[in-house]
Amino acid sequence: MWEYSDIVKDHFLNPRNAGKIENANGVGEVGSLACGDALTLYIQVNDDNVITDSKFQTFGCASAIASSSALTEMLIGKTVEEAQKITNKDIAKYLGGLPREKMHCSVMGQEALEQAIKNMRGEAPPKAEHSHEGELICECFGIFDEEILHAIKENNLKSVEDITNFTKAGGGCGKCIDDLERLLAEAQGEGVCPTPSDQPSFPAQGMTNIQRMHLIESVIDDEIRPMLQADGGDIRLMDIDRSTVLVKFMGMCSNCPSSQLTLHNVVEAKLQEKVDPDLTVKEG
């Protein structure tokens, strides 16, 4: 289990500025429920370009909640220009440090802030949209190449493990590891030529029942379990009854108030995407 500072624990147990600002001047949305972390950041700015209020809504682990809470405290009272200078390292420092495996939570906060400021200026919609020229590297967590390159350069990352800690890319099925190594070499100026990643799909159409069962087991083991384990939880496949999949949450997930959201928006959504859109997932 990771060691959290007292400040992190305080912001997790007593989050500041949680909620929504109606008619906010700027809104930034990053991540997704399917990826295990999601954050919406709201900012209210007065005529003097000072952020007078900031709130957040987040779905994620203790570090995600604490990072979002801390960010809102850091923003209130600053000018937009001052806020623009806040980095993920500043968020982590404000919290008294974060476990390296949880630094992606502070990165998510910085990305949401950048998006909220762009939205305030009319430069972008609330939800970050990737250009069609960007390359999707990590399908498990929806991470694009520009995000990874930015994280490498901003935080002086030296290994694929560092990239996973700061972006979550590579923390799922692991099929993008070769691409992460390529981007790491590219960012370090080694001139490696990009090569498209080979991302095989899991087509369930036409499969026998036995093949479908093995496929469900594979998706849970290779894609869903790593996402939950990254936040201290786990999942066990209990039974498969035709189109109903029975699972059991373990670890942090077993007592999490968001377990039903995880069940439907993460586990069920991933199995419907990879196996069969008619699948229903229940706790057994």
C-alpha positions as CSV (number, residue, x, y, z in Angstrom):
1,M,0.0,0.0,0.0
2,W,1.2,3.5,-0.8
3,E,2.3,6.0,1.9
4,Y,0.2,9.2,1.7
5,S,1.0,12.5,3.5
6,D,-1.3,13.8,6.1
7,I,-2.2,16.6,3.7
8,V,-3.3,14.1,1.1
9,K,-5.4,12.2,3.6
10,D,-7.0,15.5,4.8
11,H,-8.0,16.5,1.3
12,F,-9.4,13.1,0.5
13,L,-11.4,12.8,3.7
14,N,-12.4,16.5,3.7
15,P,-12.3,17.6,0.1
16,R,-12.5,21.4,-0.5
17,N,-14.7,23.0,-3.1
18,A,-16.4,19.8,-4.4
19,G,-19.3,20.5,-6.6
20,K,-20.3,22.4,-9.7
21,I,-20.3,26.1,-10.7
22,E,-23.4,26.9,-12.7
23,N,-22.5,29.2,-15.7
24,A,-18.8,28.9,-14.9
25,N,-16.5,31.0,-17.1
26,G,-14.3,28.0,-17.8
27,V,-14.8,24.3,-17.7
28,G,-12.2,21.6,-18.2
29,E,-13.0,17.9,-18.5
30,V,-10.3,15.2,-18.7
31,G,-10.3,11.4,-18.4
32,S,-13.4,9.2,-18.5
33,L,-15.2,6.8,-16.3
34,A,-14.2,3.9,-18.6
35,C,-10.6,4.7,-18.0
36,G,-11.0,4.7,-14.2
37,D,-10.3,8.5,-13.6
38,A,-12.3,11.5,-14.6
39,L,-12.2,15.1,-13.6
40,T,-14.3,18.2,-14.3
41,L,-12.8,21.5,-13.1
42,Y,-14.8,24.7,-13.0
43,I,-13.4,28.3,-12.7
44,Q,-15.1,31.6,-12.1
45,V,-13.2,34.7,-13.2
46,N,-14.0,38.3,-12.5
47,D,-13.4,41.4,-14.6
48,D,-9.9,41.8,-13.2
49,N,-9.0,38.3,-14.6
50,V,-8.8,36.9,-11.1
51,I,-10.2,33.4,-10.3
52,T,-12.7,34.0,-7.6
53,D,-14.1,30.5,-7.3
54,S,-13.2,27.0,-8.4
55,K,-14.9,23.7,-7.9
56,F,-14.4,20.1,-9.0
57,Q,-16.2,16.9,-9.7
58,T,-14.1,13.8,-9.9
59,F,-14.3,10.0,-10.1
60,G,-11.2,8.2,-9.0
61,C,-8.9,7.2,-6.2
62,A,-7.9,9.1,-3.0
63,S,-5.0,10.8,-4.9
64,A,-7.4,12.0,-7.6
65,I,-9.8,13.5,-5.1
66,A,-7.0,15.1,-3.1
67,S,-5.2,16.5,-6.2
68,S,-8.5,18.0,-7.4
69,S,-9.3,19.5,-4.0
70,A,-5.8,21.0,-3.7
71,L,-5.9,22.4,-7.1
72,T,-9.0,24.4,-6.4
73,E,-7.4,25.9,-3.3
74,M,-4.3,26.8,-5.3
75,L,-6.4,28.6,-8.0
76,I,-8.7,30.8,-5.9
77,G,-7.3,34.3,-5.7
78,K,-4.8,33.9,-8.5
79,T,-5.0,35.6,-11.8
80,V,-5.5,33.5,-14.9
81,E,-1.9,34.2,-15.9
82,E,-0.6,33.0,-12.5
83,A,-2.8,29.9,-12.7
84,Q,-1.4,29.0,-16.1
85,K,2.0,28.5,-14.5
86,I,0.8,25.8,-12.1
87,T,2.2,22.4,-13.1
88,N,1.5,18.9,-11.9
89,K,4.7,19.1,-9.8
90,D,3.3,22.1,-8.0
91,I,0.1,20.2,-7.2
92,A,2.1,17.3,-5.8
93,K,4.3,19.6,-3.8
94,Y,1.2,21.4,-2.3
95,L,0.0,18.0,-1.1
96,G,3.3,17.2,0.6
97,G,4.2,14.8,-2.2
98,L,2.4,11.9,-4.0
99,P,3.5,8.3,-4.4
100,R,5.2,8.1,-7.8
101,E,2.6,5.5,-8.9
102,K,-0.1,8.2,-8.3
103,M,1.5,11.2,-10.1
104,H,-0.9,10.7,-13.0
105,C,-3.6,12.3,-10.7
106,S,-1.7,15.5,-10.5
107,V,-1.1,15.4,-14.3
108,M,-4.9,15.1,-14.7
109,G,-5.4,18.2,-12.6
110,Q,-2.9,20.2,-14.7
111,E,-4.6,19.0,-17.9
112,A,-8.1,20.0,-16.6
113,L,-6.8,23.4,-15.7
114,E,-5.3,24.0,-19.1
115,Q,-8.6,22.9,-20.7
116,A,-10.7,25.2,-18.4
117,I,-8.6,28.2,-19.3
118,K,-8.9,27.4,-23.0
119,N,-12.6,27.0,-22.6
120,M,-12.8,30.4,-20.8
121,R,-11.1,32.1,-23.7
122,G,-13.3,30.4,-26.3
123,E,-10.4,28.4,-27.7
124,A,-11.9,24.9,-27.0
125,P,-15.0,23.1,-25.8
126,P,-15.0,21.9,-22.1
127,K,-14.0,18.4,-23.1
128,A,-10.5,18.0,-24.5
129,E,-10.6,16.8,-28.1
130,H,-7.7,15.2,-29.8
131,S,-6.9,16.1,-33.4
132,H,-7.3,13.3,-35.9
133,E,-3.6,13.7,-36.5
134,G,-2.8,12.5,-33.0
135,E,-2.1,8.8,-32.5
136,L,-4.0,6.8,-29.9
137,I,-1.2,4.9,-28.0
138,C,-2.9,3.4,-25.0
139,E,-6.4,2.0,-25.8
140,C,-7.1,0.9,-22.2
141,F,-6.9,4.5,-20.9
142,G,-7.4,6.5,-24.0
143,I,-4.0,8.2,-24.0
144,F,-2.6,9.9,-27.1
145,D,0.9,10.4,-28.2
146,E,1.0,14.2,-27.5
147,E,-0.1,13.7,-23.9
148,I,2.7,11.2,-23.4
149,L,5.4,13.3,-25.0
150,H,4.3,16.3,-23.0
151,A,4.5,14.3,-19.7
152,I,8.0,13.0,-20.7
153,K,9.4,16.5,-21.3
154,E,7.6,18.3,-18.5
155,N,8.7,15.8,-15.9
156,N,11.9,14.5,-17.3
157,L,10.7,10.9,-17.4
158,K,13.3,8.3,-18.0
159,S,11.5,5.0,-18.3
160,V,8.3,3.3,-19.4
161,E,7.5,2.8,-15.8
162,D,7.7,6.5,-15.3
163,I,5.3,7.1,-18.2
164,T,2.8,4.7,-16.7
165,N,3.1,6.4,-13.3
166,F,2.5,9.9,-14.8
167,T,-0.1,9.1,-17.5
168,K,-1.4,5.6,-16.8
169,A,-0.4,4.6,-20.3
170,G,0.8,1.0,-20.3
171,G,-0.9,0.2,-17.1
172,G,-3.6,-1.9,-18.6
173,C,-3.0,-4.7,-21.1
174,G,0.5,-3.7,-21.9
175,K,0.2,-3.9,-25.6
176,C,1.4,-0.3,-26.0
177,I,4.8,-0.8,-24.3
178,D,6.7,-0.8,-27.6
179,D,5.1,2.5,-28.6
180,L,5.9,4.0,-25.2
181,E,9.5,3.0,-25.7
182,R,9.5,4.6,-29.1
183,L,8.0,7.9,-27.8
184,L,10.5,7.9,-24.9
185,A,13.4,7.6,-27.4
186,E,11.8,10.2,-29.6
187,A,11.5,12.7,-26.7
188,Q,15.1,12.0,-25.7
189,G,16.2,12.9,-29.2
190,E,17.3,9.5,-30.4
191,G,15.4,9.9,-33.7
192,V,13.5,6.6,-33.6
193,C,11.1,6.5,-36.5
194,P,7.4,6.0,-35.5
195,T,5.9,2.6,-36.2
196,P,2.2,2.0,-35.9
197,S,1.2,-0.2,-32.9
198,D,-0.4,-3.5,-33.5
199,Q,-3.6,-3.4,-31.5
200,P,-5.5,-6.7,-32.0
201,S,-9.2,-6.6,-31.1
202,F,-11.3,-9.2,-29.4
203,P,-14.1,-10.0,-31.9
204,A,-16.8,-12.1,-30.1
205,Q,-19.0,-12.5,-33.1
206,G,-19.3,-16.1,-34.3
207,M,-17.6,-17.5,-31.2
208,T,-18.7,-20.6,-29.4
209,N,-19.9,-20.3,-25.7
210,I,-16.6,-21.7,-24.5
211,Q,-14.7,-19.2,-26.6
212,R,-16.8,-16.4,-25.3
213,M,-16.2,-17.5,-21.7
214,H,-12.4,-17.5,-22.3
215,L,-12.7,-14.1,-23.9
216,I,-14.5,-12.6,-20.9
217,E,-11.9,-14.1,-18.6
218,S,-9.1,-12.6,-20.8
219,V,-10.7,-9.1,-20.8
220,I,-11.1,-9.1,-17.0
221,D,-7.6,-10.4,-16.4
222,D,-5.8,-8.3,-19.0
223,E,-7.7,-5.0,-19.1
224,I,-10.1,-4.6,-16.1
225,R,-8.1,-6.0,-13.2
226,P,-5.0,-3.9,-13.8
227,M,-7.1,-0.7,-13.8
228,L,-8.6,-1.7,-10.4
229,Q,-5.3,-2.9,-8.9
230,A,-3.7,0.4,-9.8
231,D,-6.0,2.0,-7.2
232,G,-5.7,-0.8,-4.6
233,G,-8.7,-2.8,-5.7
234,D,-9.3,-6.1,-7.4
235,I,-12.0,-8.2,-9.1
236,R,-12.8,-11.9,-9.4
237,L,-14.9,-13.6,-12.0
238,M,-17.5,-15.7,-10.2
239,D,-19.8,-17.1,-12.9
240,I,-21.1,-16.6,-16.4
241,D,-24.8,-17.3,-17.0
242,R,-25.6,-16.8,-20.7
243,S,-25.4,-13.0,-21.1
244,T,-25.0,-12.3,-17.3
245,V,-21.5,-12.0,-15.8
246,L,-21.2,-12.3,-12.0
247,V,-18.1,-10.7,-10.4
248,K,-16.9,-10.0,-6.9
249,F,-15.0,-6.8,-5.9
250,M,-12.1,-7.1,-3.6
251,G,-9.6,-4.8,-1.8
252,M,-10.4,-1.1,-1.9
253,C,-13.2,-1.7,-4.4
254,S,-15.2,-4.0,-1.9
255,N,-16.1,-1.1,0.4
256,C,-15.9,1.8,-2.1
257,P,-19.0,4.0,-2.3
258,S,-18.4,4.3,-6.1
259,S,-18.4,0.5,-6.6
260,Q,-21.7,0.5,-8.5
261,L,-20.3,3.2,-10.9
262,T,-17.2,1.1,-11.3
263,L,-19.4,-2.0,-11.9
264,H,-21.4,-0.5,-14.7
265,N,-19.2,2.3,-16.2
266,V,-15.9,0.4,-16.1
267,V,-16.4,-3.4,-15.9
268,E,-19.7,-3.7,-17.8
269,A,-18.8,-1.1,-20.3
270,K,-15.4,-2.7,-21.1
271,L,-17.0,-6.2,-21.5
272,Q,-19.7,-4.8,-23.7
273,E,-17.1,-3.1,-25.8
274,K,-14.7,-6.1,-26.1
275,V,-17.0,-9.0,-26.0
276,D,-20.8,-8.5,-26.4
277,P,-22.9,-5.3,-26.2
278,D,-25.7,-7.4,-24.6
279,L,-23.7,-8.5,-21.6
280,T,-24.9,-7.5,-18.1
281,V,-22.5,-7.5,-15.2
282,K,-23.7,-8.0,-11.6
283,E,-22.0,-8.6,-8.3
284,G,-22.2,-12.2,-7.3
